[in-house]
Amino acid sequence: MDRAYFTQDFRKHLEKLVKRDSVLKGRIQSKIEDMMNDPFRNSEELVGAFKGKRRMYIGKAGHRLIYGICRECREKNHQNLNSCLDCNSKDDTTVIFFDVIHRSEGYRNY
């Protein structure tokens, strides 16, 4: 099982979302727990300006988890794309959650 690390943006956006939708909170928690055993399953590598990150659909609500897998990031030399300030302090089993967004918002900050 991999380790989870949640960025400030992820925590902030998740907090806003769950205030409006308590069912969504359960879906997100469930999805994170499932994917920590295999973060590559049911995910898609992002491309272009979003290279180095992955996305995973949360469910019918249209939200996506945006995350990076440290092992993959190092293997593909994407450290500069993900801008992890403390990259060296995390081991290869770490999954960094950058954001949770709705598909209508696009990938504004990535």
C-alpha positions as CSV (number, residue, x, y, z in Angstrom):
1,M,0.0,0.0,0.0
2,D,1.3,3.4,-1.0
3,R,1.4,6.5,1.2
4,A,-0.8,9.5,0.6
5,Y,0.3,13.1,0.8
6,F,-2.3,15.9,0.3
7,T,-1.2,19.3,-0.9
8,Q,-2.7,22.5,0.5
9,D,-4.8,23.1,-2.6
10,F,-6.2,19.6,-2.4
11,R,-7.2,20.0,1.2
12,K,-8.7,23.5,0.5
13,H,-10.8,22.4,-2.5
14,L,-11.9,19.2,-0.8
15,E,-13.1,21.1,2.2
16,K,-15.2,23.4,0.0
17,L,-16.7,20.5,-1.9
18,V,-17.7,18.4,1.0
19,K,-19.5,21.4,2.7
20,R,-21.8,21.4,-0.3
21,D,-22.0,17.6,-0.9
22,S,-21.6,15.1,1.9
23,V,-22.1,12.1,-0.4
24,L,-19.2,13.3,-2.5
25,K,-16.9,13.2,0.5
26,G,-17.7,9.5,0.9
27,R,-17.0,8.8,-2.8
28,I,-13.7,10.7,-2.7
29,Q,-12.5,8.9,0.5
30,S,-13.6,5.5,-1.0
31,K,-11.8,6.2,-4.3
32,I,-8.6,7.3,-2.5
33,E,-8.6,4.1,-0.3
34,D,-9.1,1.9,-3.4
35,M,-6.5,3.5,-5.5
36,M,-3.8,3.5,-2.8
37,N,-3.4,-0.2,-3.4
38,D,-2.8,0.4,-7.1
39,P,-2.6,4.0,-8.1
40,F,-2.2,3.2,-11.8
41,R,-5.5,1.3,-12.1
42,N,-8.4,3.3,-13.6
43,S,-6.3,6.4,-14.0
44,E,-5.0,8.3,-17.0
45,E,-1.7,10.1,-17.5
46,L,-2.2,13.7,-18.4
47,V,-0.4,15.3,-21.3
48,G,0.8,18.7,-22.5
49,A,0.9,21.3,-19.7
50,F,-0.4,18.6,-17.3
51,K,2.3,16.1,-18.0
52,G,3.6,14.3,-14.9
53,K,0.2,14.1,-13.3
54,R,-2.6,11.6,-13.5
55,R,-6.4,11.9,-13.2
56,M,-9.0,9.6,-11.9
57,Y,-12.7,9.9,-12.2
58,I,-14.6,10.0,-8.9
59,G,-18.0,9.2,-10.1
60,K,-21.3,10.5,-11.4
61,A,-20.7,14.0,-10.0
62,G,-18.0,14.7,-12.7
63,H,-15.1,15.3,-10.3
64,R,-11.5,14.2,-10.8
65,L,-8.6,13.5,-8.5
66,I,-5.4,15.1,-9.8
67,Y,-2.3,13.3,-8.4
68,G,1.2,12.2,-9.1
69,I,3.0,9.0,-8.2
70,C,6.5,9.6,-6.9
71,R,7.9,6.4,-8.4
72,E,6.6,7.2,-11.9
73,C,7.6,10.9,-11.6
74,R,11.2,9.9,-10.9
75,E,11.3,7.2,-13.5
76,K,10.1,9.6,-16.2
77,N,12.1,12.6,-14.9
78,H,9.0,14.7,-14.2
79,Q,10.1,16.3,-11.0
80,N,10.3,19.8,-12.5
81,L,6.9,19.4,-14.0
82,N,5.2,18.6,-10.7
83,S,7.0,21.3,-8.7
84,C,7.2,19.3,-5.5
85,L,9.3,21.3,-3.2
86,D,10.1,18.5,-0.9
87,C,10.5,15.7,-3.5
88,N,13.6,14.2,-2.0
89,S,11.9,13.7,1.4
90,K,9.2,11.4,-0.1
91,D,9.9,7.8,-1.0
92,D,8.8,6.1,-4.2
93,T,5.6,4.7,-2.6
94,T,4.2,8.2,-2.1
95,V,1.1,9.4,-4.0
96,I,0.8,13.2,-4.0
97,F,-2.8,14.5,-4.4
98,F,-2.6,17.9,-6.0
99,D,-6.3,18.8,-6.4
100,V,-9.9,17.6,-6.8
101,I,-11.7,19.4,-9.5
102,H,-15.0,19.3,-11.5
103,R,-14.6,18.5,-15.1
104,S,-16.3,21.8,-16.1
105,E,-13.4,23.7,-14.4
106,G,-10.8,22.1,-16.6
107,Y,-7.3,21.9,-15.4
108,R,-6.8,25.6,-14.6
109,N,-3.7,25.5,-12.5
110,Y,-1.8,22.6,-14.1
